[in-house]
Structures are given as C-alpha cells and as structure tokens.
Amino acid sequence: MTTQSRLFLVDQLCERYPSLTTVKTAIEDACNQMIACYENGGKILVCGNGGSCSDSDHIVGELMKSFEVKRPIPINLQDKLAAIDPERGSYLASHLQQGLSAISLTAHTALITAVANDIDGEVIFAQQVIGYGRPNDILIGISSSGNSQNVLDACMVAKAMNLKVIGLTGETGGKMKEYCDILINVPGRRTFMVQELHLPVYHVLCLAVEHHFFGK
C-alpha cells in the first residue's frame, strides 16, 4: 500500500467519525510506525484493562491472521508442508495464513496471576515487556484515562528498553502522554465514549498495515 492509499484510509475514517480529525496526524504516524516495526523484523505488544483488555485481544486477532486481505503463506513453505505430508500438509498449505507478529499481554492468565501473586499486581504488563520486548518492537498501551498504573508501568519499561510506545487514550492523555512516542488521544473523557472511538482507530491501523504487506 502506498502512502497515498494509507492517507486515504485515514481520510475515510475521519469522514465516518469527524471528531477524530483532531488525531488524524497521530493515526497516520502510528500506521507508519507499525509498518516500520514489521519491516525491521519487530513485533507489537498490546495491553489494557477491562474493555481495553478486549481491545488488546481484538488488535492481535486482526494482525495475526487475515483481516480483509488474503495472506497465503509463502510457496516454499507450502511445498515443504506438502512434502512432509501430502494430505494434511497440503491442507495446511492451502489454509494457513501469514501473520503479523503481535502479542496481547492480557491473554496469559497463568503468567498474569503468577506475577500478581509473586511480585505485584501493578506490574503484570511491565514484567511481560521485560520478557518479550526487543528494540524495534512497539508497545500499544490502551487506557481511556491514560492513568492506568499497570499500563503506565509497561510504557515506562518499554521506553527504557528502546521500544516505541503508541498510546490510545481519551482526550487528556493522562500520565501516559509522558511516555508515548505517538499519542492517539481521541476526544472524550467518559470511558465508554472513548472506547467507542478506539475501535475504529485500531481497525484502520490494522487495515493499513495489512494492505501494505499483503494488498495488491
């Protein structure tokens, strides 16, 4: 996908949700940063609480398999699978899709409860950034207030480890704005209204990245 096409996707988003015009540049910057991350062999980590926890899982679901565009696995991998098992390997070769590496830090129940019990409940995401994070990776932190301590801690560790940090917050940005390389602070302060705007934003981010790597 060309830069012009990505801008068109963001323009369409702002036409559907005019209030997001205030964060249009930040959304464009986030698209570019995510593409650069993947081009440099990085991955994306995502975290949030409550509804933002669900958003974290949702984002990973859109990145790790086909969203709108077909993503056939490479021919050489298809051939290797078929050589291993002509029947099942051929099935896998024709059905599996390429993924864009992403991890939801909210999804590992045993690990999260172990960290909460053994260390501190507020560091459940920061501990995972320590384990998963590498330079060139991105952390997407989601908090409608921008003040969720466990997300703030993850952002702080990410900055210390030279990850890029993209924040999805409400309009004030909260304390999170201090740690974000890119802040998408959608208009609104009431939690449900902020969350209603986060979804179309991250859908466009995922679409832009997918079309860049897999679109024609």
C-alpha positions as CSV (number, residue, x, y, z in Angstrom):
1,M,0.0,0.0,0.0
2,T,1.3,3.4,-0.9
3,T,1.5,6.3,1.5
4,Q,-1.3,8.0,-0.5
5,S,-3.5,4.9,0.0
6,R,-2.9,4.9,3.7
7,L,-3.8,8.6,3.9
8,F,-7.0,7.8,2.0
9,L,-7.9,5.1,4.7
10,V,-7.4,7.7,7.4
11,D,-9.4,10.3,5.5
12,Q,-12.3,7.8,5.2
13,L,-12.1,7.2,8.9
14,C,-12.3,10.9,9.7
15,E,-15.3,11.2,7.3
16,R,-17.1,8.5,9.2
17,Y,-16.0,9.9,12.6
18,P,-15.4,13.7,12.2
19,S,-14.3,14.1,15.8
20,L,-11.2,12.0,15.0
21,T,-9.9,14.8,12.8
22,T,-8.1,16.1,15.9
23,V,-5.9,12.9,16.0
24,K,-5.6,12.4,12.2
25,T,-1.8,13.0,12.1
26,A,-1.2,10.8,15.1
27,I,-3.1,8.0,13.4
28,E,-1.1,8.4,10.2
29,D,2.1,8.4,12.3
30,A,1.1,5.2,14.1
31,C,0.4,3.5,10.7
32,N,3.9,4.4,9.5
33,Q,5.5,3.3,12.8
34,M,3.8,-0.1,12.8
35,I,4.8,-0.7,9.2
36,A,8.4,0.2,10.0
37,C,8.3,-2.1,13.0
38,Y,7.4,-5.1,10.9
39,E,9.8,-4.1,8.1
40,N,12.6,-4.2,10.7
41,G,11.6,-7.6,12.0
42,G,9.9,-6.4,15.1
43,K,6.6,-7.3,16.8
44,I,3.8,-5.5,18.5
45,L,2.8,-5.9,22.2
46,V,-0.6,-4.7,23.3
47,C,-2.1,-4.2,26.8
48,G,-5.1,-2.6,28.6
49,N,-7.7,-3.3,31.3
50,G,-11.4,-4.2,31.1
51,G,-12.8,-3.1,27.8
52,S,-9.3,-2.1,26.7
53,C,-8.2,-5.7,27.6
54,S,-10.7,-6.9,25.0
55,D,-9.4,-4.3,22.5
56,S,-5.9,-5.7,23.1
57,D,-7.0,-9.2,22.1
58,H,-9.0,-7.7,19.2
59,I,-6.0,-5.9,17.8
60,V,-3.9,-9.1,17.9
61,G,-6.6,-11.1,16.2
62,E,-6.7,-8.7,13.3
63,L,-2.9,-8.7,12.9
64,M,-2.2,-12.4,13.4
65,K,-4.5,-13.6,10.6
66,S,-6.3,-12.2,7.6
67,F,-8.4,-9.2,8.3
68,E,-9.6,-8.1,4.9
69,V,-6.9,-9.3,2.5
70,K,-5.9,-12.9,1.7
71,R,-2.5,-13.8,3.1
72,P,-1.3,-17.1,1.6
73,I,1.8,-18.5,3.2
74,P,5.0,-18.5,1.0
75,I,5.2,-21.0,-1.8
76,N,8.4,-22.5,-0.4
77,L,6.7,-23.2,2.9
78,Q,3.7,-24.7,1.1
79,D,6.0,-27.0,-0.7
80,K,7.7,-28.1,2.5
81,L,4.4,-28.8,4.2
82,A,3.2,-30.9,1.2
83,A,6.5,-32.8,1.2
84,I,6.1,-33.7,4.9
85,D,2.6,-35.0,4.5
86,P,1.0,-34.9,1.0
87,E,-2.5,-35.0,2.5
88,R,-2.5,-32.9,5.7
89,G,0.5,-30.8,4.7
90,S,-1.3,-29.8,1.5
91,Y,-4.4,-28.9,3.5
92,L,-2.3,-26.7,5.9
93,A,-0.5,-25.2,2.9
94,S,-3.8,-24.0,1.3
95,H,-5.5,-22.9,4.5
96,L,-2.9,-21.3,6.8
97,Q,-2.3,-17.5,6.5
98,Q,0.7,-15.3,7.1
99,G,0.6,-13.5,10.4
100,L,1.9,-10.1,11.6
101,S,3.6,-10.9,14.9
102,A,1.6,-9.5,17.8
103,I,1.1,-10.5,21.5
104,S,-1.7,-9.4,23.8
105,L,-0.2,-9.0,27.3
106,T,-3.7,-9.5,28.7
107,A,-4.1,-13.1,27.5
108,H,-1.8,-15.2,29.6
109,T,-3.8,-15.9,32.7
110,A,-1.3,-18.2,34.5
111,L,1.5,-15.8,33.9
112,I,-0.5,-12.7,34.9
113,T,-1.7,-14.4,38.2
114,A,1.8,-15.6,39.0
115,V,3.2,-12.1,38.6
116,A,0.3,-10.6,40.6
117,N,0.8,-13.1,43.4
118,D,4.6,-13.3,43.5
119,I,5.6,-9.8,42.6
120,D,2.9,-7.1,42.4
121,G,-0.4,-6.8,40.6
122,E,0.5,-3.5,39.1
123,V,3.5,-4.9,37.1
124,I,1.6,-7.6,35.2
125,F,2.3,-6.0,31.9
126,A,5.7,-4.5,32.7
127,Q,7.1,-7.9,33.5
128,Q,5.9,-9.2,30.1
129,V,7.6,-6.3,28.3
130,I,10.8,-7.3,30.1
131,G,10.4,-10.8,28.7
132,Y,9.1,-10.2,25.2
133,G,10.3,-6.7,24.4
134,R,13.2,-6.0,22.0
135,P,14.4,-2.9,20.2
136,N,12.3,-2.2,17.0
137,D,9.2,-3.6,18.8
138,I,6.2,-1.5,19.6
139,L,4.1,-1.4,22.7
140,I,0.5,-0.2,22.2
141,G,-0.9,0.9,25.6
142,I,-4.6,1.4,25.8
143,S,-6.2,3.4,28.7
144,S,-9.3,5.6,28.4
145,S,-8.0,7.8,31.2
146,G,-4.3,7.5,30.4
147,N,-3.7,6.8,34.0
148,S,-3.9,3.0,34.4
149,Q,-0.8,2.2,36.5
150,N,-0.2,-1.2,35.1
151,V,-0.2,0.2,31.5
152,L,1.9,3.2,32.6
153,D,4.5,0.8,34.1
154,A,4.6,-1.2,30.8
155,C,5.1,2.1,28.9
156,M,7.9,3.1,31.2
157,V,9.7,-0.2,30.8
158,A,9.2,-0.1,27.0
159,K,10.8,3.3,26.8
160,A,13.7,2.1,28.9
161,M,14.2,-0.9,26.6
162,N,14.0,1.3,23.4
163,L,10.6,0.1,22.2
164,K,8.4,2.6,20.5
165,V,5.2,3.4,22.5
166,I,1.8,4.2,20.9
167,G,-0.8,5.3,23.4
168,L,-4.6,5.0,22.8
169,T,-6.3,7.3,25.4
170,G,-9.0,9.8,26.0
171,E,-8.5,13.5,25.2
172,T,-6.4,14.5,28.2
173,G,-3.8,11.7,27.5
174,G,-3.4,11.4,31.3
175,K,0.1,10.5,32.6
176,M,0.6,8.2,29.6
177,K,1.4,11.1,27.3
178,E,4.7,11.5,29.1
179,Y,5.8,8.0,27.8
180,C,4.3,7.9,24.3
181,D,6.2,8.4,21.1
182,I,2.8,8.7,19.4
183,L,-0.3,9.6,21.4
184,I,-3.8,9.0,19.9
185,N,-5.9,10.8,22.4
186,V,-9.3,10.6,21.0
187,P,-11.9,13.2,22.0
188,G,-14.0,12.3,25.0
189,R,-13.5,11.7,28.7
190,R,-16.2,9.2,29.6
191,T,-14.9,5.7,29.3
192,F,-17.5,4.2,27.0
193,M,-17.3,7.1,24.6
194,V,-13.5,6.9,24.4
195,Q,-13.7,3.1,23.8
196,E,-16.3,3.6,21.1
197,L,-13.7,5.7,19.2
198,H,-10.7,3.4,19.9
199,L,-12.2,0.6,17.9
200,P,-12.4,2.4,14.5
201,V,-8.9,3.8,15.1
202,Y,-7.2,0.5,15.6
203,H,-9.2,-1.1,12.8
204,V,-7.7,1.5,10.4
205,L,-4.2,0.9,11.9
206,C,-4.6,-2.9,11.3
207,L,-6.1,-2.3,7.8
208,A,-3.3,0.0,6.8
209,V,-0.6,-2.4,7.9
210,E,-2.3,-5.4,6.3
211,H,-2.7,-3.7,3.0
212,H,0.9,-2.5,3.0
213,F,2.2,-6.1,3.3
214,F,-0.4,-8.2,1.6
215,G,-2.5,-5.8,-0.6
216,K,-2.1,-5.6,-4.3
